[in-house]
């Protein structure tokens, strides 16, 4: 069976969410009926004679049912609110420590470099990194509601016991969860199970209370009341944990399928099956349980491997058996790993290599070209700003939509070239809040004269972090001119962990300052629109908001498509006639353009473009590929991609929540 694409996986994740809600409602209904049955036997008098189906609509029955539903809802709501902080809140819940972007620890730098390479190669902001210092097991997970605010949590055992290839396989596995929309489902599952668990917790509390109080009151007249409390507590305890059992069963069934898919995606991204297979093999040998957090069972479905020891493992395990996962990656792989283990001397690493291992913190994908293939093109280049520069650009054989949510050889090569070309001072500044903020300003004023730069910066109010800092700008501006315009977005993605450390007021202030600089000349370029939209999307008040599906057909968004494709057709055509032809070709998949009744729009304002992208992001996931392909056709029809075309395509992909690798046509 073919590996499902990004949009198919997104649609499947949404269906899983709907299924999860349906199963949760079903579980709540059964738990409510079970508790009501207990209430029926407790409150029924010997003379009442009411049958259960008649007692349930009575005042006692309705009160019992409503109370149960409210308690379950309250438990889920409390956990939901607790996790409203997104991925960082989940990381702190399990006691993880944020990794300093400028860390000097060799293992943490190795992790940081791998994650940065993956993020740049896939076109998503670099996730914030956390390490669970006290966990010696090998495990990892990602958490968050959107890719833009995702965090990755890795155990200390993973970064110290895994080789670079193995750690890269684990990171690629977790990136697959980011692309597939699994993070939202995982966080919601924690909240829903918390509500079901509350009934069992209340039962346990009543059971303990009756036991301790019974010891104090002895054989008093309250003995019968204490016994009744104990019976009710026991019943609620059993009902609650039976509900949790089936909740875990549902959790396991959904998670197993996603874990196998993420394993396959890891191999696809890294082209190195031995990397992730070796990591799994070491988990089988050394374990991956989280022993220092009380939330291990809650996190089980989120982790790379099993995080909690459970009874009925065959039923409740949220991951397939290790041996099954390894053999699914490549038949015969498990036998080879066992053979290597037998041949490995005591104390040696699991794998022997014919050459020296890469130094900690160095970059490199398996099979990726180690050399810098050529300069990254800058403004005015006719080839893609991300092309190697050594070969003539050719039109890609694959559809643009097939590249969304993937990592390919060309994007890996670009990530390595980009990171190797960055001056050390420039890169280190991006790891600080002040440096990341000044980068945003520098990208807007880098093409101005010195006098104009000074004049623009006077628009910014004084602030220790958000204000203009000339000493930092002097280090950033020359580097920006050296690396070229085409890599401005990858640099911004590299700075995202530092920008996320701004508090809400500082984030709002940064966006306001950027808008002031953009409005200073009373015109908005495509890059300026892309930058402001990117910052608003990932740092604004609704950065972690999941955009719901609003449209299940193209008809309601035809005006938005006309505006977007008109702008792209004009950007990619030298003449009006060529723009008309290109526009009709791009719109042909959405409406009949043969009679020419809908010509290319002569003018599209930046506000109209922003509104169009907002509308298109409300499309069902399975409708988005055609939009991405139509946009891709406009900018690659001549086999070349200019910087402004790339930046426009980058804006479209980002605003439609479609992580796209760097364009390498």
Secondary structure, DSSP 8 states (H G I E B T S, - for coil): -----HHHHHHHHHHHHHHHHHHHHHHHHHHHHHHHHHHHHHH--TTT---HHHHTTSHHHHHHHHHHHHHHHHHHHHHHHHTTTTHHHHHHHTT-EE--TT---HHHHHHHHHHHHHHHHHTS---EEEEETT--S--EEEE-SSGGG-EEEEEHHHHHHS-HHHHHHHHHHHHHHHHHTHHHHHHHHHHHHHHHHHHHHHHHHHHHHHHHHHHHHTTSTTHHHHHHHHHHHHHHHHHHHHHHHHHHHHHHHHHHHHHHHHHHHHHHHHS-HHHHHHHHHHHHHH-----S-TTTTTTGGGSSS--S--SSHHHH-SS--HHHHHHHHSTTHHHHHHHHHHHS-TTS-S---SS----TT----TT---S--S----TT-SS-TTS-SSS-----SS-HHHHBT---HHHHHHHHHHHHHS-HHHHHHTTSHHHHHHHHHHHHHTTS-HHHHHHHHTTS---TTTS--HHHHHHHHHHHHHH-GGGHHHHHHHHHHHHHTS-HHHHHHHHHHHHHHHHTTT---HHHHHHHHHHHHHHSTTTT------BSSSGGGHHHHHHHHHHHHHHT-SSHHHHHHHHHHHHTTTS--TT--S---S---HHHHHHHHHHHTTB-HHHHHHHHHHHHHHHHTTS---HHHHHHHHHHHHHTT--B-----
